[in-house]
Amino acid sequence: MRVVLQRVSRARVTVDGRTTGEIGRGFLLLVGFTEGDGEEQIDWMSDKIIGLRLFADAEGKMNLGLEEVGGGLLVVSQFTLYSDARRGRRPSFVDAAPPAIAVRLYDRFVEVLRERAPGPVETGEFGAMMDVELVNDGPVTLILER
């Protein structure tokens, strides 16, 4: 399981002009799954993301988490996180979990985040062509893998 986390002041996902998810301050999560991912990876990743302290305190240090700032999560499926572009001009996606498996993992990840996160959890639309708009705050971007 791989997540690209971006701290945002706002983010929104639209599909065919329709907003499917939108948050203010929080984390935009681009999420990809691979063969062998399951509950262990989802639990670890959920706890890691919710526990991260990436927001500035009164002294300007990254010391506050989602709960302290009232932050939300916007979760977007992105199988291209498991691309391999080392050879040729067109990337291979053979390491990405097949859609039938990935959608179950994605849905479960969102469900776990909604159970545990202190604020709203919004989503894109699995498998759709999405427009993702964000204002990266910092910028702060982390790559998390389990």
C-alpha positions, 0 to 999 in steps of 0.5 A: 500500500502506497500513499502520497499525502499532501497537506492542504489548505483546501482540496476538491475532486470532481467527476464530469463537473460534479464534486464528489469530495471536498475538504478545507484544511487537512490531508489529500491522500492519493492511494494505491494498492498492490498484491498482498495488501490487506487489513494489516496495511490498512490498519497501519496506514490509517493509524499513521495518517491520523496520528501524523503531526504536520500542522504548525503550532504557535511557534511554527513547528510541525506539532499539531495533528488533524484533531487539533486543527479540525482537519479533514481527509480527501481520499483519492484512488490512484493505481498509477502509484504502482507504475514502473517507468524504468524501461521504455516510454510507456509505464507498466502497471503490473504491480498495481492491484487489479481493480476488483481487489483494489476497490475492496481495499479502497472502500475498506480504507475509507471505512476505517478512516471514517471510523477513526478520523477526528474530522470529515473523510471525503472521497473521489470516485474509484476508477473514474477520470477525476479532476483533483484541485488542491492548494498544497500548504507548505508545500508538505508532501510525504510518501508513505508505504506499508 
